[in-house]
Amino acid sequence: MAKPRDEMLTIPQVIEEIGVPRATFYRWRQCRKGPKAIKLPNGAVRIRRSELERWIATLEEAA
């Protein structure tokens, strides 16, 4: 059976899912505290669903 593709989320999708203001998310990215992102050749930024889940898990462990 084929492995399902890892969904690529836009920043607005990630912000909506984790429930933080856009400015907060960009500040986290600037401080390198947010999830790892991929910058596409057209300049768009995407975050893999697996990376978002991994990042959230590290926050749970630290709490």
A tleap script that builds the chain and sets N, CA, C and O, in Angstrom:
source leaprc.protein.ff14SB
mol = sequence {
  NMET ALA LYS PRO ARG ASP GLU MET LEU THR
  ILE PRO GLN VAL ILE GLU GLU ILE GLY VAL
  PRO ARG ALA THR PHE TYR ARG TRP ARG GLN
  CYS ARG LYS GLY PRO LYS ALA ILE LYS LEU
  PRO ASN GLY ALA VAL ARG ILE ARG ARG SER
  GLU LEU GLU ARG TRP ILE ALA THR LEU GLU
  GLU ALA CALA
}
set mol.1.N position { 0.835 -1.182 0.000 }
set mol.1.CA position { 0.000 0.000 0.000 }
set mol.1.C position { 0.882 1.249 0.000 }
set mol.1.O position { 1.889 1.294 0.706 }
set mol.2.N position { 0.514 2.252 -0.778 }
set mol.2.CA position { 1.303 3.474 -0.895 }
set mol.2.C position { 1.201 4.304 0.387 }
set mol.2.O position { 0.150 4.386 1.022 }
set mol.3.N position { 2.319 4.907 0.735 }
set mol.3.CA position { 2.366 5.763 1.919 }
set mol.3.C position { 1.645 7.080 1.606 }
set mol.3.O position { 1.893 7.669 0.554 }
set mol.4.N position { 0.753 7.560 2.500 }
set mol.4.CA position { 0.069 8.822 2.241 }
set mol.4.C position { 1.060 9.979 2.240 }
set mol.4.O position { 2.040 9.970 2.985 }
set mol.5.N position { 0.797 10.974 1.395 }
set mol.5.CA position { 1.676 12.137 1.312 }
set mol.5.C position { 1.540 12.996 2.559 }
set mol.5.O position { 0.464 13.106 3.146 }
set mol.6.N position { 2.640 13.593 2.942 }
set mol.6.CA position { 2.674 14.500 4.086 }
set mol.6.C position { 2.101 15.838 3.625 }
set mol.6.O position { 2.690 16.505 2.774 }
set mol.7.N position { 0.975 16.226 4.173 }
set mol.7.CA position { 0.286 17.452 3.757 }
set mol.7.C position { 1.168 18.677 3.983 }
set mol.7.O position { 1.823 18.803 5.018 }
set mol.8.N position { 1.173 19.574 3.003 }
set mol.8.CA position { 1.920 20.825 3.092 }
set mol.8.C position { 0.932 21.935 3.444 }
set mol.8.O position { 0.039 22.244 2.655 }
set mol.9.N position { 1.086 22.532 4.621 }
set mol.9.CA position { 0.163 23.548 5.116 }
set mol.9.C position { 0.684 24.961 4.822 }
set mol.9.O position { 1.890 25.209 4.845 }
set mol.10.N position { -0.235 25.864 4.550 }
set mol.10.CA position { 0.129 27.273 4.413 }
set mol.10.C position { 0.209 27.884 5.803 }
set mol.10.O position { -0.283 27.307 6.772 }
set mol.11.N position { 0.823 29.039 5.894 }
set mol.11.CA position { 0.902 29.708 7.188 }
set mol.11.C position { -0.490 30.043 7.726 }
set mol.11.O position { -0.733 29.831 8.914 }
set mol.12.N position { -1.419 30.557 6.906 }
set mol.12.CA position { -2.766 30.787 7.453 }
set mol.12.C position { -3.427 29.516 8.002 }
set mol.12.O position { -4.147 29.581 8.998 }
set mol.13.N position { -3.193 28.382 7.376 }
set mol.13.CA position { -3.749 27.121 7.887 }
set mol.13.C position { -3.134 26.766 9.237 }
set mol.13.O position { -3.840 26.339 10.150 }
set mol.14.N position { -1.823 26.943 9.365 }
set mol.14.CA position { -1.139 26.632 10.624 }
set mol.14.C position { -1.618 27.565 11.727 }
set mol.14.O position { -1.904 27.120 12.839 }
set mol.15.N position { -1.707 28.858 11.422 }
set mol.15.CA position { -2.160 29.845 12.407 }
set mol.15.C position { -3.566 29.505 12.903 }
set mol.15.O position { -3.846 29.572 14.100 }
set mol.16.N position { -4.438 29.142 11.973 }
set mol.16.CA position { -5.804 28.784 12.363 }
set mol.16.C position { -5.811 27.528 13.233 }
set mol.16.O position { -6.555 27.445 14.209 }
set mol.17.N position { -4.987 26.565 12.876 }
set mol.17.CA position { -4.965 25.302 13.622 }
set mol.17.C position { -4.441 25.472 15.046 }
set mol.17.O position { -4.985 24.887 15.983 }
set mol.18.N position { -3.382 26.275 15.212 }
set mol.18.CA position { -2.815 26.410 16.561 }
set mol.18.C position { -3.421 27.586 17.333 }
set mol.18.O position { -3.224 27.701 18.542 }
set mol.19.N position { -4.154 28.453 16.638 }
set mol.19.CA position { -4.905 29.501 17.318 }
set mol.19.C position { -4.083 30.634 17.895 }
set mol.19.O position { -4.340 31.086 19.011 }
set mol.20.N position { -3.092 31.099 17.140 }
set mol.20.CA position { -2.300 32.256 17.586 }
set mol.20.C position { -2.406 33.366 16.548 }
set mol.20.O position { -2.693 33.101 15.380 }
set mol.21.N position { -2.176 34.611 16.971 }
set mol.21.CA position { -2.178 35.711 15.999 }
set mol.21.C position { -1.037 35.558 14.985 }
set mol.21.O position { 0.006 34.976 15.282 }
set mol.22.N position { -1.262 36.085 13.807 }
set mol.22.CA position { -0.266 36.019 12.725 }
set mol.22.C position { 1.076 36.613 13.182 }
set mol.22.O position { 2.134 36.040 12.922 }
set mol.23.N position { 1.024 37.765 13.863 }
set mol.23.CA position { 2.251 38.428 14.309 }
set mol.23.C position { 3.049 37.539 15.269 }
set mol.23.O position { 4.278 37.504 15.210 }
set mol.24.N position { 2.355 36.832 16.139 }
set mol.24.CA position { 3.022 35.923 17.078 }
set mol.24.C position { 3.737 34.818 16.327 }
set mol.24.O position { 4.890 34.500 16.618 }
set mol.25.N position { 3.046 34.236 15.360 }
set mol.25.CA position { 3.652 33.155 14.584 }
set mol.25.C position { 4.900 33.643 13.858 }
set mol.25.O position { 5.919 32.952 13.863 }
set mol.26.N position { 4.844 34.812 13.235 }
set mol.26.CA position { 6.011 35.341 12.521 }
set mol.26.C position { 7.147 35.688 13.480 }
set mol.26.O position { 8.317 35.540 13.128 }
set mol.27.N position { 6.818 36.145 14.684 }
set mol.27.CA position { 7.855 36.414 15.687 }
set mol.27.C position { 8.548 35.112 16.081 }
set mol.27.O position { 9.770 35.068 16.215 }
set mol.28.N position { 7.754 34.044 16.267 }
set mol.28.CA position { 8.340 32.738 16.579 }
set mol.28.C position { 9.279 32.305 15.464 }
set mol.28.O position { 10.374 31.807 15.726 }
set mol.29.N position { 8.851 32.495 14.221 }
set mol.29.CA position { 9.705 32.106 13.086 }
set mol.29.C position { 10.996 32.910 13.094 }
set mol.29.O position { 12.074 32.363 12.864 }
set mol.30.N position { 10.889 34.207 13.357 }
set mol.30.CA position { 12.057 35.070 13.369 }
set mol.30.C position { 13.041 34.646 14.467 }
set mol.30.O position { 14.255 34.709 14.278 }
set mol.31.N position { 12.511 34.219 15.602 }
set mol.31.CA position { 13.348 33.767 16.727 }
set mol.31.C position { 13.731 32.291 16.618 }
set mol.31.O position { 14.394 31.748 17.502 }
set mol.32.N position { 13.314 31.657 15.543 }
set mol.32.CA position { 13.551 30.220 15.304 }
set mol.32.C position { 12.941 29.347 16.399 }
set mol.32.O position { 13.524 28.341 16.804 }
set mol.33.N position { 11.758 29.745 16.870 }
set mol.33.CA position { 11.047 28.969 17.887 }
set mol.33.C position { 9.837 28.251 17.301 }
set mol.33.O position { 9.207 27.447 17.988 }
set mol.34.N position { 9.505 28.526 16.051 }
set mol.34.CA position { 8.349 27.903 15.411 }
set mol.34.C position { 8.741 26.607 14.709 }
set mol.34.O position { 9.901 26.195 14.747 }
set mol.35.N position { 7.775 25.979 14.077 }
set mol.35.CA position { 8.064 24.748 13.337 }
set mol.35.C position { 8.927 25.045 12.111 }
set mol.35.O position { 8.862 26.140 11.552 }
set mol.36.N position { 9.724 24.083 11.702 }
set mol.36.CA position { 10.556 24.233 10.508 }
set mol.36.C position { 9.662 24.391 9.291 }
set mol.36.O position { 8.626 23.737 9.174 }
set mol.37.N position { 10.076 25.263 8.394 }
set mol.37.CA position { 9.274 25.556 7.213 }
set mol.37.C position { 10.087 25.298 5.947 }
set mol.37.O position { 11.311 25.164 5.980 }
set mol.38.N position { 9.371 25.235 4.845 }
set mol.38.CA position { 9.966 25.049 3.527 }
set mol.38.C position { 9.622 26.279 2.700 }
set mol.38.O position { 8.456 26.662 2.611 }
set mol.39.N position { 10.627 26.897 2.096 }
set mol.39.CA position { 10.374 28.037 1.220 }
set mol.39.C position { 10.437 27.529 -0.217 }
set mol.39.O position { 11.472 27.042 -0.671 }
set mol.40.N position { 9.340 27.646 -0.909 }
set mol.40.CA position { 9.238 27.183 -2.288 }
set mol.40.C position { 9.906 28.190 -3.232 }
set mol.40.O position { 10.101 29.348 -2.863 }
set mol.41.N position { 10.258 27.752 -4.452 }
set mol.41.CA position { 10.912 28.662 -5.400 }
set mol.41.C position { 10.119 29.940 -5.693 }
set mol.41.O position { 10.710 30.964 -6.035 }
set mol.42.N position { 8.802 29.892 -5.565 }
set mol.42.CA position { 7.994 31.088 -5.819 }
set mol.42.C position { 7.904 32.000 -4.596 }
set mol.42.O position { 7.208 33.014 -4.639 }
set mol.43.N position { 8.598 31.655 -3.507 }
set mol.43.CA position { 8.614 32.463 -2.295 }
set mol.43.C position { 7.577 32.063 -1.256 }
set mol.43.O position { 7.621 32.536 -0.120 }
set mol.44.N position { 6.641 31.192 -1.636 }
set mol.44.CA position { 5.616 30.736 -0.694 }
set mol.44.C position { 6.253 29.846 0.376 }
set mol.44.O position { 7.205 29.113 0.107 }
set mol.45.N position { 5.717 29.924 1.575 }
set mol.45.CA position { 6.227 29.130 2.700 }
set mol.45.C position { 5.201 28.055 3.033 }
set mol.45.O position { 4.003 28.329 3.099 }
set mol.46.N position { 5.674 26.839 3.242 }
set mol.46.CA position { 4.814 25.717 3.615 }
set mol.46.C position { 5.430 25.007 4.820 }
set mol.46.O position { 6.644 25.012 5.022 }
set mol.47.N position { 4.552 24.402 5.606 }
set mol.47.CA position { 4.978 23.627 6.771 }
set mol.47.C position { 4.341 22.256 6.656 }
set mol.47.O position { 3.124 22.130 6.521 }
set mol.48.N position { 5.176 21.234 6.712 }
set mol.48.CA position { 4.649 19.869 6.637 }
set mol.48.C position { 3.818 19.568 7.881 }
set mol.48.O position { 4.172 19.981 8.986 }
set mol.49.N position { 2.731 18.860 7.700 }
set mol.49.CA position { 1.872 18.464 8.833 }
set mol.49.C position { 2.701 17.695 9.859 }
set mol.49.O position { 2.559 17.922 11.061 }
set mol.50.N position { 3.560 16.791 9.403 }
set mol.50.CA position { 4.372 16.002 10.339 }
set mol.50.C position { 5.300 16.894 11.161 }
set mol.50.O position { 5.531 16.620 12.338 }
set mol.51.N position { 5.832 17.953 10.558 }
set mol.51.CA position { 6.699 18.883 11.288 }
set mol.51.C position { 5.899 19.665 12.314 }
set mol.51.O position { 6.376 19.877 13.429 }
set mol.52.N position { 4.692 20.101 11.965 }
set mol.52.CA position { 3.838 20.815 12.913 }
set mol.52.C position { 3.514 19.918 14.106 }
set mol.52.O position { 3.576 20.366 15.251 }
set mol.53.N position { 3.175 18.670 13.851 }
set mol.53.CA position { 2.859 17.733 14.940 }
set mol.53.C position { 4.083 17.455 15.800 }
set mol.53.O position { 3.964 17.351 17.021 }
set mol.54.N position { 5.259 17.333 15.184 }
set mol.54.CA position { 6.503 17.113 15.932 }
set mol.54.C position { 6.786 18.314 16.823 }
set mol.54.O position { 7.138 18.149 17.991 }
set mol.55.N position { 6.635 19.521 16.283 }
set mol.55.CA position { 6.884 20.750 17.026 }
set mol.55.C position { 5.943 20.860 18.218 }
set mol.55.O position { 6.372 21.210 19.317 }
set mol.56.N position { 4.670 20.564 18.011 }
set mol.56.CA position { 3.693 20.612 19.104 }
set mol.56.C position { 4.052 19.589 20.181 }
set mol.56.O position { 3.925 19.876 21.372 }
set mol.57.N position { 4.495 18.408 19.775 }
set mol.57.CA position { 4.890 17.376 20.735 }
set mol.57.C position { 6.068 17.851 21.600 }
set mol.57.O position { 6.113 17.553 22.794 }
set mol.58.N position { 7.017 18.585 21.010 }
set mol.58.CA position { 8.141 19.074 21.803 }
set mol.58.C position { 7.674 20.109 22.823 }
set mol.58.O position { 8.242 20.217 23.909 }
set mol.59.N position { 6.634 20.872 22.469 }
set mol.59.CA position { 6.092 21.847 23.422 }
set mol.59.C position { 5.410 21.136 24.585 }
set mol.59.O position { 5.494 21.584 25.729 }
set mol.60.N position { 4.742 20.033 24.293 }
set mol.60.CA position { 4.082 19.255 25.355 }
set mol.60.C position { 5.117 18.682 26.307 }
set mol.60.O position { 4.918 18.678 27.522 }
set mol.61.N position { 6.234 18.192 25.749 }
set mol.61.CA position { 7.275 17.589 26.579 }
set mol.61.C position { 7.912 18.637 27.486 }
set mol.61.O position { 8.288 18.333 28.618 }
set mol.62.N position { 8.036 19.877 26.989 }
set mol.62.CA position { 8.689 20.937 27.747 }
set mol.62.C position { 7.777 21.512 28.837 }
set mol.62.O position { 8.258 22.143 29.780 }
set mol.63.N position { 6.493 21.300 28.712 }
set mol.63.CA position { 5.553 21.924 29.661 }
set mol.63.C position { 5.582 21.249 31.018 }
set mol.63.O position { 4.853 21.653 31.924 }
savepdb mol mol.pdb
quit
